């Protein structure tokens, strides 16, 4: 999956859910943040397999961390975006 397509899907998901989330690409990962405060929300790193991405959250340690202790959570992009939108761990700093 091309990186441009990921960005378009992130934008479309954000628009369909009321907006307010920005993103930027850095070192092959997409970083999502709240536009109003610039607070970090999540990081999506493509795995290279289909449209699967590894999800990370901004932890109390002030760094990106996997959302579980079992090697990280990998989901297809649309499911990952839905998971981020509906899971409070991503909205701690917002």
N, C-alpha and C positions, 0 to 999 in steps of 0.2 A: 504494500500500500504506500502510495506517495505521501510525503509529509504535507503537501498542499491539500490533499483530500482530508487529512486529519484536521487541519486548521479549519477548513470549511464546515466540517461536521461539528466541531466544537462551537463555532459561531452560530450555526443553525440551531443547535440544542439550546444555547444560551438565549437566543432570540425567542424560541418557542416557549421558554420558561420565564419570561419577563425581563431578561437582560440583567446587566449589572456585573457581569463577570468578564474580566479581560484575560488575555493569555500572551505568553511569549515563548519562543523556542530557544533553548539553550542546551548545547551538548547532546543533541538528539532527543531531548525530552520537552514536553509541553508543560509549562508551569501556569496554573490557573490562579487568579487572584481577584479579590473583590475590588471593583473599580473605585468605589467610594472611599475606601481607606487604604487600598493597596495591600491589605492583609492577604497572606498566602492561603490558598485553599487546598490545592492538590497538585501533584506532578504525575503526568502520564508519560511513560516511556515505552515506545513501540518495541515489541519483542522480535519483530522480523517474521512472525508467523501470522499470516492473514492480517486482520485488523486488531489483533490482541495487543493490549497495553498492560504494563505493570503499574499499579496504583500506589502512590505514596502520599502521606499527609505531613503537614508541618507540625512537628512534635514540640513538647515542652522543652526539649533540649535545643530548640532553635535550629533544627535541621530536618531534612526530609527523611522519613522512616517508612518502612513497610507497615501496612495496617494489620498484619498478623505476625506471629512468631514462626510461621512454618514456611518461610521462603518467599513471602509476598503473595499478593493477590493479583492474578492475571485474568482479565476479562476482555471480551470483544469491546470495542470502543463505545458503542451505544449503551451496553450494559454498564460499563465503567462510569460513563457520564451520569446515568440514572442512579447508580450506587452513590456517587459523590453528592448528587443533589439531595438524596434522602438519608444520608448518614451524618449524624451530628459531629463525629470526630473531625470532619473536614471544616467545620464552621466554628471551631473553638476560638480562633483568633480574629474572627470577623466582626 
